[in-house]
């Protein structure tokens, strides 16, 4: 995977980025503890409370993206192992069919593909 391999943190904007705190920032901290900006999520300050909650939820989802991707990849491997579809006895043929055709695997595969390609 090519994304930044550190925990992504959500913060209200630093003054260095904007004089108005109307962004959520998604940051990582490097080995020295310095922040590195990953993303900005605009907060519609003059919008409804519902809109502001939605903006914050979007920022939280972005911050959780690396962990969600890792969880999906692990879940996919666990599903394959649980069904014993990658064993020497069965080979990978049955897994290939299951992975491509089963409705429960499609959202997992689509999300992994969207995040990695």
Contact map, one row per residue, 1 for C-alpha under 8 A:
111000000000000000000000000000000000000000000000000000000000000000000000000000000000000000000000000000000000000000010
111100000000000000000000000000000000000000000000000000000000000000000000000000000000000000000000000000000000000000010
111110000000000000000000000000000000000000000000000000000000000001000000000000000000000000000000000000000000000000000
011111000000000000000000000000000000000000000000000000000000000000000000000000000000000000000000000000000000000000000
001111100000000000000000000000000000000000000000000000000000000000000000000000000000000000000000000000000000000000000
000111110000000000000000000111000000000000000000000000000000000000000000000000000000000000000000000000000000000000000
000011111000000000000000000110000000000000000000000000000000000000000000000000000000000000000000000000000000000000000
000001111100000000000000011100000000010000000000000000000000001101000000000000000000000000000000000000000000000000000
000000111110000000000000111100000000000000000000000000000000001000000000000000000000000000000000000000000000000000000
000000011111000000000001111000000000000000000000000000000011001000000000000000000000000000000000000000000000000000000
000000001111110000000001111000000000000000000000000000000000000000000000000000000000000000000000000000000000000000000
000000000111110000001111100000000000000000000000000000000000000000000000000000000000000000000000000000000000000000000
000000000011111011001111100000000000000000000000000000000000000000000000000000000000000000000000000000000000000000000
000000000011111111001000100000000000000000000000000000000000000000000000000000000000000000000000000000000000000000000
000000000000111111111000000000000000000000000000000000000000000000000000000000000000000000000000000000000000000000000
000000000000011111100000000000000000000000000000000000000000000000000000000000000000000000000000000000000000000000000
000000000000111111100000000000000000000000000000000000000000000000000000000000000000000000000000000000000000000000000
000000000000111111111000000000000000000000000000000000000000000000000000000000000000000000000000000000000000000000000
000000000000001111111000000000000000000000000000000000000000000000000000000000000000000000000000000000000000000000000
000000000000001001111100000000000000000000000000000000000000000000000000000000000000000000000000000000000000000000000
000000000001111001111111000000000000000000000000000000000000000000000000000000000000000000000000000000000000000000000
000000000001100000011111000000000000000001111000000000000000000000000000000000000000000000000000000000000000000000000
000000000001100000001111100000000000000111100000000000000000000000000000000000000000000000000000000000000000000000000
000000000111100000001111110000000000000111100000000000010010000000000000000000000000000000000000000000000000000000000
000000001111110000000011111000000000111110000000000000000010000000000000000000000000000000000000000000000000000000000
000000011110000000000001111100000000111110000000000000000010011000000000000000000000000000000000000000000000000000000
000000011110000000000000111110000011111000000000000000000000000000000000000000000000000000000000000000000000000000000
000001111000000000000000011111000011110000000000000000000000000000000000000000000000000000000000000000000000000000000
000001100000000000000000001111111111000000000000000000000000000000000000000000000000000000000000000000000000000000000
000001000000000000000000000111111111000000000000000000000000000000000000000000000000000000000000000000000000000000000
000000000000000000000000000011111100000000000000000000000000000000000000000000000000000000000000000000000000000000000
000000000000000000000000000011111100000000000000000000000000000000000000000000000000000000000000000000000000000000000
000000000000000000000000000011111110000000000000000000000000000000000000000000000000000000000000000000000000000000000
000000000000000000000000000011111111000000000000000000000000000000000000000000000000000000000000000000000000000000000
000000000000000000000000001111001111100000000000000000000000000000000000000000000000000000000000000000000000000000000
000000000000000000000000001111000111110000000000000000000000000000000000000000000000000000000000000000000000000000000
000000000000000000000000111100000011111100000000000000000000000000000000000000000000000000000000000000000000000000000
000000010000000000000000111100000001111100000000000000000000000000000000000000000000000000000000000000000000000000000
000000000000000000000000111000000000111110000000000000000000000000000000000000000000000000000000000000000000000000000
000000000000000000000011110000000000111111000000000000000000000000000000000000000000000000000000000000000000000000000
000000000000000000000011110000000000001111100000000000100110000000000000000000000000000000000000000000000000000000000
000000000000000000000111000000000000000111110000000000100000000000000000000000000000000000000000000000000000000000000
000000000000000000000111000000000000000011111000000100110000000000000000000000000000000000000000000000000000000000000
000000000000000000000100000000000000000001111110001100100000000000000000000000000000000000000000000000000000000000000
000000000000000000000100000000000000000000111110000100000000000000000000000000000000000000000000000000000000000000000
000000000000000000000000000000000000000000011111000000000000000000000000000000000000000000000000000000000000000000000
000000000000000000000000000000000000000000011111111100000000000000000000000000000000000000000000000000000000000000000
000000000000000000000000000000000000000000000111111100000000000000000000000000000000000000000000000000000000000000000
000000000000000000000000000000000000000000000011111110000000000000000000000000000000000000000000000000000000000000000
000000000000000000000000000000000000000000000011111111000000000000000000000000000000000000000000000000000000000000000
000000000000000000000000000000000000000000010011111111100000000000000000000000000000000000000000000000000000000000000
000000000000000000000000000000000000000000111011111111110000000000000000000000000000000000000000000000000000000000000
000000000000000000000000000000000000000000000000111111111000000000000000000000000000000000000000000000000000000000000
000000000000000000000000000000000000000000000000011111111100000000000000000000000000000000000000000000000000000000000
000000000000000000000000000000000000000011110000001111111110000000000000000000000000000000000000000000000000000000000
000000000000000000000001000000000000000000100000000111111111000000000000000000000000000000000000000000000000000000000
000000000000000000000000000000000000000000000000000011111111100000000000000000000000000000000000000000000000000000000
000000000000000000000000000000000000000010000000000001111111110000000000000000000000000000000000000000000000000000000
000000000100000000000001110000000000000010000000000000111111111000000000000000000000000000000000000000000000000000000
000000000100000000000000000000000000000000000000000000011111111100000000000000000000000000000000000000000000000000000
000000000000000000000000000000000000000000000000000000001111111110000000000000000000000000000000000000000000000000000
000000000000000000000000010000000000000000000000000000000111111110000000000000000000000000000000000000000000000000000
000000011100000000000000010000000000000000000000000000000011111111000000000000000000000000000000000000000000000000000
000000010000000000000000000000000000000000000000000000000001111111110000000000000000000000000000000000000000000000000
000000000000000000000000000000000000000000000000000000000000111111111000000000000000000000000000000000000000000000000
001000010000000000000000000000000000000000000000000000000000001111111100000000000000000000000000000000000000000000000
000000000000000000000000000000000000000000000000000000000000000111111110000000000000000000000000000000000000000000000
000000000000000000000000000000000000000000000000000000000000000111111111000000000000000000000000000000000000000000000
000000000000000000000000000000000000000000000000000000000000000011111111100000000000000000000000000000000000001100100
000000000000000000000000000000000000000000000000000000000000000001111111110000000000000000000000000000000000000000000
000000000000000000000000000000000000000000000000000000000000000000111111111000000000000000000000000000000000000000000
000000000000000000000000000000000000000000000000000000000000000000011111111100000000000000000000000000000001000100000
000000000000000000000000000000000000000000000000000000000000000000001111111110000000000000000000000000000000000100000
000000000000000000000000000000000000000000000000000000000000000000000111111111000000000000000000000000000000000000000
000000000000000000000000000000000000000000000000000000000000000000000011111111100000000000000000000000000000000000000
000000000000000000000000000000000000000000000000000000000000000000000001111111110000000000000000000000000001000000000
000000000000000000000000000000000000000000000000000000000000000000000000111111111000000000000000000000000000000000000
000000000000000000000000000000000000000000000000000000000000000000000000011111111100000000000000000000000000000000000
000000000000000000000000000000000000000000000000000000000000000000000000001111111110000000000000000000000000000000000
000000000000000000000000000000000000000000000000000000000000000000000000000111111111110000000010000000000000000000000
000000000000000000000000000000000000000000000000000000000000000000000000000011111111110000000000000000000000000000000
000000000000000000000000000000000000000000000000000000000000000000000000000001111111100000000000000000000000000000000
000000000000000000000000000000000000000000000000000000000000000000000000000000111111100000000000000000000000000000000
000000000000000000000000000000000000000000000000000000000000000000000000000000011111111001000000000000000000000000000
000000000000000000000000000000000000000000000000000000000000000000000000000000011111111001111110000000000000000000000
000000000000000000000000000000000000000000000000000000000000000000000000000000011001111101110010000000000000000000000
000000000000000000000000000000000000000000000000000000000000000000000000000000000001111111110000000000000000000000000
000000000000000000000000000000000000000000000000000000000000000000000000000000000000011111100000000000000000000000000
000000000000000000000000000000000000000000000000000000000000000000000000000000000000001111100000000000000000000000000
000000000000000000000000000000000000000000000000000000000000000000000000000000000001111111111100000000000000000000000
000000000000000000000000000000000000000000000000000000000000000000000000000000000000111111111110000000000000000000000
000000000000000000000000000000000000000000000000000000000000000000000000000000000000111001111111000000000000000000000
000000000000000000000000000000000000000000000000000000000000000000000000000000000000100001111111100000000000000000000
000000000000000000000000000000000000000000000000000000000000000000000000000000000000100001111111110000000000000000000
000000000000000000000000000000000000000000000000000000000000000000000000000000010000110000111111111000000000000000000
000000000000000000000000000000000000000000000000000000000000000000000000000000000000000000011111111100000000000000000
000000000000000000000000000000000000000000000000000000000000000000000000000000000000000000001111111111000000000000000
000000000000000000000000000000000000000000000000000000000000000000000000000000000000000000000111111111001000000000000
000000000000000000000000000000000000000000000000000000000000000000000000000000000000000000000011111111001100000000000
000000000000000000000000000000000000000000000000000000000000000000000000000000000000000000000001111111001100000000000
000000000000000000000000000000000000000000000000000000000000000000000000000000000000000000000000111111101100000000000
000000000000000000000000000000000000000000000000000000000000000000000000000000000000000000000000111111111100000000000
000000000000000000000000000000000000000000000000000000000000000000000000000000000000000000000000000011111110000000000
000000000000000000000000000000000000000000000000000000000000000000000000000000000000000000000000000001111111000000000
000000000000000000000000000000000000000000000000000000000000000000000000000000000000000000000000011111111111100000000
000000000000000000000000000000000000000000000000000000000000000000000000000000000000000000000000001111111111110000000
000000000000000000000000000000000000000000000000000000000000000000000000000000000000000000000000000000111111111000000
000000000000000000000000000000000000000000000000000000000000000000000001000100000000000000000000000000011111111100000
000000000000000000000000000000000000000000000000000000000000000000000000000000000000000000000000000000001111111110000
000000000000000000000000000000000000000000000000000000000000000000000000000000000000000000000000000000000111111111000
000000000000000000000000000000000000000000000000000000000000000000001000000000000000000000000000000000000011111111100
000000000000000000000000000000000000000000000000000000000000000000001001100000000000000000000000000000000001111111110
000000000000000000000000000000000000000000000000000000000000000000000000000000000000000000000000000000000000111111111
000000000000000000000000000000000000000000000000000000000000000000000000000000000000000000000000000000000000011111111
000000000000000000000000000000000000000000000000000000000000000000001000000000000000000000000000000000000000001111111
110000000000000000000000000000000000000000000000000000000000000000000000000000000000000000000000000000000000000111111
000000000000000000000000000000000000000000000000000000000000000000000000000000000000000000000000000000000000000011111
